[in-house]
Amino acid sequence: MHGAVLVTLTRGSTPESEHHGSYCVVQDGEVTRARGNMETPVFWRSAAKPIQAMAVIETGAADRFGLTPEEVALCVGSHDGSVKHSETALSILTKAGEDAGLLRCGGHPPLSREVAHEYIRDGFQPGRLQDNCSGKHAGMIAAAKAIGADPAAYADPAHPVQQLNLHNMALLTGLDAAQIKLGTDGCAVPSFGVPLPAIAQAAARYLSPDGLPEPKAAAARRIFESVKAHPEMIAGPKRLATAIVRAGKGRLLAKSGAEGVYMVGRAGGRSAFAVKIADGRQRALQAVVVALLEELGWVEPGVLGRFFPRAVLSREGDPVGEMRVVL
């Protein structure tokens, strides 16, 4: 699992810390660069949400319940938990004839520090709608309602919606469903484990879906168009995934996952990459993702610089070391 050293931090000129991990780049459908562990299954966690959201389109839920592009984009999101995000999740549920009581995602403090502080000031206790996965779960409930399946059991691995998700994972990765490791995500729905190259290949196929069966290709295209139109719904105004979609000028889809997982797909040419940081640290993950985007020429140099602060600073703001990505 440890992979290779991808990030080092120095204090002065002396090495102080390092992060191990792996990355895989696919271009024109072929692996062109890889470093680290390419064999151990990696749980996609929330990086799988674009594929999980396909069920919302395929089951007819989006059309039957009149979901807007903004609502479709939230089904992909690991959102900030803002009022806008939670109201959008509730709107999906309301259109499907359900309420927040059916959500199985639990709850946690908002991922955005600003939103969390706002709620503290207001004396508001975040709940299930503020959970970063509430949009995904609302979409799963809507999908269950659209096909006449039990919406209360949507998190069960045997539920038709979860079986459709597993089928789509297998289709996009090119693996048999039996080869995909199953676990339970932090939000209580199934999580899928595959080797890192399979994640990169899936992202590449998703963003260039012409080879997929048309109902699935149409679902991938519709979701990508929704995310491009509303990138703030997949994360938040100060989060990396939203910034990547905006910086990609209509060609990039980015999605983070817990424990140091990230995938970025590029429309056209079946290109994508996937990253796993062994210790799950965000500072290393964001640095590697930004470094890869710049090296591949998918974003302008420096446009995402705030997510990869190369200088290690003292609390007074003076440079005292350096963060380096080793690609």
C-alpha positions as CSV (number, residue, x, y, z in Angstrom):
1,M,0.0,0.0,0.0
2,H,2.8,2.4,0.8
3,G,3.9,3.0,-2.8
4,A,6.7,5.4,-3.5
5,V,7.8,8.7,-1.9
6,L,5.6,11.3,-3.7
7,V,6.0,14.3,-1.4
8,T,8.9,15.5,0.7
9,L,9.0,18.4,3.2
10,T,12.2,20.1,4.3
11,R,13.1,22.4,7.1
12,G,15.9,24.5,5.8
13,S,17.7,22.1,3.5
14,T,17.1,19.1,5.8
15,P,14.4,16.6,5.0
16,E,11.8,16.5,7.7
17,S,8.7,14.6,6.5
18,E,7.6,12.5,3.5
19,H,4.4,11.1,2.1
20,H,4.2,7.8,0.2
21,G,1.6,7.1,-2.4
22,S,0.9,6.1,-6.0
23,Y,-0.4,7.6,-9.2
24,C,-1.4,6.4,-12.6
25,V,-1.9,8.4,-15.8
26,V,-3.9,7.1,-18.7
27,Q,-3.7,8.9,-22.1
28,D,-5.5,7.7,-25.3
29,G,-6.7,4.8,-23.3
30,E,-3.2,3.5,-22.4
31,V,-1.3,3.8,-19.1
32,T,1.5,6.3,-19.9
33,R,2.9,7.0,-16.4
34,A,2.7,5.1,-13.2
35,R,4.5,5.2,-9.9
36,G,4.0,3.3,-6.7
37,N,1.6,0.4,-6.0
38,M,-0.5,-0.6,-9.0
39,E,-1.8,-3.9,-7.6
40,T,-3.4,-3.4,-4.2
41,P,-7.1,-2.5,-4.3
42,V,-7.9,1.1,-3.4
43,F,-11.3,2.1,-2.1
44,W,-12.6,4.9,-4.3
45,R,-14.7,6.4,-1.5
46,S,-16.3,9.6,-2.7
47,A,-14.2,9.7,-5.9
48,A,-16.7,7.1,-7.2
49,K,-19.7,9.6,-7.0
50,P,-19.7,10.5,-10.7
51,I,-20.2,6.9,-11.5
52,Q,-22.7,6.3,-8.7
53,A,-24.7,9.3,-10.0
54,M,-25.3,7.5,-13.3
55,A,-28.1,5.6,-11.6
56,V,-30.1,8.8,-11.1
57,I,-30.1,9.3,-14.9
58,E,-30.4,5.6,-16.0
59,T,-33.4,4.8,-13.8
60,G,-35.2,7.8,-15.2
61,A,-35.3,9.5,-11.8
62,A,-33.9,12.8,-13.1
63,D,-36.6,13.1,-15.7
64,R,-39.4,11.7,-13.7
65,F,-38.9,14.0,-10.8
66,G,-37.7,17.0,-12.8
67,L,-34.2,17.3,-11.3
68,T,-32.3,20.4,-12.4
69,P,-28.7,20.4,-13.6
70,E,-27.8,21.9,-10.2
71,E,-29.5,19.0,-8.4
72,V,-27.8,16.4,-10.7
73,A,-24.4,18.0,-10.0
74,L,-25.1,17.8,-6.2
75,C,-25.5,14.0,-6.6
76,V,-21.8,13.9,-7.5
77,G,-20.8,16.2,-4.7
78,S,-18.8,16.0,-1.5
79,H,-20.2,19.4,-0.6
80,D,-19.4,22.0,2.0
81,G,-22.7,21.6,3.8
82,S,-23.8,25.1,3.1
83,V,-27.4,26.3,3.2
84,K,-27.4,26.1,-0.6
85,H,-26.1,22.6,-0.6
86,S,-28.5,21.3,2.0
87,E,-31.5,23.0,0.4
88,T,-30.6,21.4,-2.9
89,A,-30.4,18.0,-1.3
90,L,-33.8,18.5,0.3
91,S,-35.3,19.6,-3.0
92,I,-34.2,16.3,-4.6
93,L,-35.9,14.4,-1.7
94,T,-39.0,16.5,-1.9
95,K,-39.4,16.0,-5.6
96,A,-39.1,12.2,-5.0
97,G,-41.8,12.4,-2.3
98,E,-39.5,11.8,0.6
99,D,-37.8,13.8,3.4
100,A,-34.4,13.9,5.2
101,G,-35.5,11.2,7.7
102,L,-34.7,8.6,5.0
103,L,-31.1,9.6,4.6
104,R,-28.6,7.0,5.9
105,C,-25.5,9.3,5.5
106,G,-25.4,10.4,9.1
107,G,-23.9,13.8,9.7
108,H,-20.7,15.7,10.5
109,P,-19.4,19.3,10.8
110,P,-19.3,21.0,7.5
111,L,-16.2,20.5,5.4
112,S,-16.0,24.2,4.9
113,R,-14.5,26.0,7.9
114,E,-16.4,29.2,7.0
115,V,-19.7,27.3,6.9
116,A,-19.0,25.5,10.2
117,H,-18.2,28.9,11.9
118,E,-21.4,30.3,10.5
119,Y,-23.5,27.5,12.0
120,I,-21.7,27.9,15.3
121,R,-22.5,31.6,15.4
122,D,-26.1,30.8,14.6
123,G,-26.4,28.0,17.1
124,F,-27.3,25.6,14.4
125,Q,-26.5,21.9,14.8
126,P,-25.7,20.3,11.3
127,G,-27.6,17.2,10.5
128,R,-28.0,14.7,7.7
129,L,-28.7,17.3,5.0
130,Q,-25.4,19.0,5.8
131,D,-23.5,15.8,5.5
132,N,-21.2,16.1,2.4
133,C,-22.8,12.9,0.9
134,S,-26.4,14.0,1.2
135,G,-26.7,14.8,-2.5
136,K,-25.5,11.3,-3.4
137,H,-27.9,9.7,-1.0
138,A,-30.8,11.8,-2.1
139,G,-30.1,10.7,-5.7
140,M,-30.0,7.1,-4.6
141,I,-33.4,7.5,-2.9
142,A,-34.8,9.1,-6.0
143,A,-33.4,6.3,-8.2
144,A,-35.0,3.7,-5.9
145,K,-38.4,5.5,-6.1
146,A,-38.2,5.7,-9.9
147,I,-37.9,1.9,-10.3
148,G,-40.3,1.0,-7.6
149,A,-37.7,-0.4,-5.2
150,D,-37.8,0.2,-1.5
151,P,-36.3,3.6,-0.9
152,A,-35.7,2.9,2.8
153,A,-33.3,0.0,1.9
154,Y,-31.3,1.9,-0.7
155,A,-28.0,1.5,1.2
156,D,-28.2,-2.3,1.2
157,P,-25.5,-3.8,-1.1
158,A,-28.3,-6.1,-2.5
159,H,-30.6,-3.2,-3.3
160,P,-31.2,-2.8,-7.1
161,V,-29.7,0.7,-7.1
162,Q,-26.5,-0.6,-5.4
163,Q,-26.4,-3.5,-7.8
164,L,-26.6,-1.0,-10.7
165,N,-23.8,0.9,-9.2
166,L,-21.6,-2.2,-9.0
167,H,-22.5,-3.1,-12.6
168,N,-21.4,0.4,-13.7
169,M,-18.2,0.2,-11.8
170,A,-17.4,-3.1,-13.5
171,L,-18.3,-1.7,-16.9
172,L,-16.1,1.4,-16.6
173,T,-13.1,-0.3,-15.0
174,G,-13.2,-3.3,-17.3
175,L,-13.2,-5.7,-14.4
176,D,-15.7,-8.4,-13.5
177,A,-17.9,-7.5,-10.6
178,A,-16.5,-10.4,-8.6
179,Q,-13.0,-8.7,-8.9
180,I,-14.2,-5.5,-7.2
181,K,-13.7,-5.5,-3.4
182,L,-16.7,-4.3,-1.4
183,G,-16.6,-2.3,1.8
184,T,-18.9,0.1,3.6
185,D,-18.2,3.8,3.1
186,G,-18.3,6.3,6.0
187,C,-21.8,7.3,4.8
188,A,-23.1,3.6,5.1
189,V,-23.4,2.8,1.4
190,P,-21.1,0.3,-0.5
191,S,-17.6,1.4,-1.4
192,F,-15.6,-0.2,-4.2
193,G,-12.0,-1.3,-4.1
194,V,-10.0,-1.7,-7.3
195,P,-6.3,-1.2,-8.3
196,L,-5.4,2.3,-9.1
197,P,-5.0,1.8,-12.9
198,A,-8.7,0.7,-13.0
199,I,-9.8,4.0,-11.4
200,A,-7.8,6.0,-14.0
201,Q,-9.2,3.9,-16.8
202,A,-12.8,4.3,-15.5
203,A,-12.4,8.1,-15.3
204,A,-11.0,8.1,-18.9
205,R,-13.9,6.2,-20.2
206,Y,-16.4,8.3,-18.3
207,L,-15.1,11.5,-19.9
208,S,-14.9,10.0,-23.3
209,P,-17.9,7.7,-23.2
210,D,-18.6,7.0,-26.9
211,G,-17.6,3.4,-26.4
212,L,-20.2,2.8,-23.7
213,P,-23.7,1.5,-24.3
214,E,-25.7,4.6,-25.2
215,P,-28.0,4.9,-22.1
216,K,-24.8,4.9,-20.0
217,A,-22.9,7.2,-22.3
218,A,-25.8,9.6,-22.2
219,A,-25.9,9.5,-18.4
220,A,-22.1,10.3,-18.2
221,R,-22.5,13.2,-20.6
222,R,-25.5,14.7,-18.8
223,I,-23.7,14.5,-15.4
224,F,-20.6,16.1,-16.8
225,E,-22.6,18.9,-18.3
226,S,-24.3,19.5,-15.0
227,V,-21.1,19.6,-13.1
228,K,-19.5,22.0,-15.6
229,A,-22.5,24.3,-15.2
230,H,-22.5,24.1,-11.4
231,P,-19.0,23.2,-10.2
232,E,-19.7,24.7,-6.8
233,M,-22.1,21.8,-6.1
234,I,-19.4,19.1,-6.2
235,A,-17.3,20.7,-3.4
236,G,-17.4,24.4,-2.7
237,P,-16.0,27.8,-3.8
238,K,-12.7,27.3,-1.9
239,R,-12.2,23.6,-2.6
240,L,-9.9,21.9,-5.1
241,A,-12.4,19.9,-7.1
242,T,-14.5,23.0,-7.9
243,A,-11.4,24.9,-8.8
244,I,-10.2,22.2,-11.2
245,V,-13.5,22.1,-13.0
246,R,-13.3,25.9,-13.4
247,A,-9.7,25.9,-14.4
248,G,-10.3,23.1,-17.0
249,K,-12.3,25.4,-19.2
250,G,-15.0,22.7,-19.8
251,R,-12.7,19.7,-20.2
252,L,-12.0,18.5,-16.7
253,L,-13.9,16.5,-14.1
254,A,-12.3,16.1,-10.7
255,K,-13.5,14.2,-7.7
256,S,-11.9,13.6,-4.3
257,G,-12.3,10.7,-2.0
258,A,-11.6,10.2,1.7
259,E,-8.2,8.7,2.8
260,G,-6.2,10.4,0.1
261,V,-7.9,9.3,-3.2
262,Y,-8.4,11.6,-6.2
263,M,-9.4,11.1,-9.8
264,V,-9.3,13.6,-12.7
265,G,-10.7,12.9,-16.1
266,R,-10.2,14.9,-19.3
267,A,-12.8,15.0,-22.0
268,G,-11.7,13.8,-25.3
269,G,-8.8,11.4,-25.9
270,R,-9.7,9.0,-23.1
271,S,-7.3,10.6,-20.6
272,A,-7.3,10.7,-16.8
273,F,-5.3,10.1,-13.7
274,A,-5.8,8.6,-10.3
275,V,-3.9,9.3,-7.1
276,K,-3.7,7.5,-3.7
277,I,-1.8,8.9,-0.8
278,A,-0.9,6.1,1.6
279,D,-1.4,8.0,4.8
280,G,-4.5,9.8,3.6
281,R,-3.2,13.3,4.2
282,Q,-4.8,16.1,2.2
283,R,-1.8,18.3,2.0
284,A,0.1,15.6,0.1
285,L,-2.9,14.7,-2.0
286,Q,-3.6,18.2,-3.2
287,A,0.1,18.8,-4.0
288,V,0.4,15.7,-6.2
289,V,-2.9,16.4,-8.0
290,V,-1.9,20.0,-8.8
291,A,1.6,18.9,-9.8
292,L,0.2,16.3,-12.2
293,L,-2.3,18.7,-13.7
294,E,0.5,21.3,-14.4
295,E,3.0,18.7,-15.7
296,L,0.4,17.2,-18.1
297,G,-0.6,20.7,-19.3
298,W,-4.2,20.3,-18.3
299,V,-4.2,23.6,-16.4
300,E,-2.2,26.8,-16.6
301,P,0.8,26.8,-14.3
302,G,0.1,28.6,-11.0
303,V,-3.7,28.8,-11.4
304,L,-4.2,26.2,-8.6
305,G,-1.1,27.3,-6.6
306,R,-3.0,28.0,-3.4
307,F,-3.7,24.3,-3.1
308,F,0.0,23.4,-3.4
309,P,1.9,25.9,-1.2
310,R,5.5,25.0,-2.1
311,A,7.0,27.1,0.7
312,V,6.8,25.8,4.3
313,L,6.2,28.9,6.4
314,S,6.7,29.9,10.0
315,R,3.7,31.3,11.9
316,E,5.1,34.7,11.2
317,G,4.8,33.9,7.5
318,D,8.5,33.5,6.8
319,P,9.7,30.7,4.5
320,V,11.5,28.0,6.5
321,G,11.4,25.0,4.2
322,E,9.9,23.6,1.1
323,M,7.3,21.1,-0.1
324,R,8.3,19.1,-3.1
325,V,6.4,16.6,-5.3
326,V,8.4,13.8,-6.7
327,L,6.9,12.6,-10.0
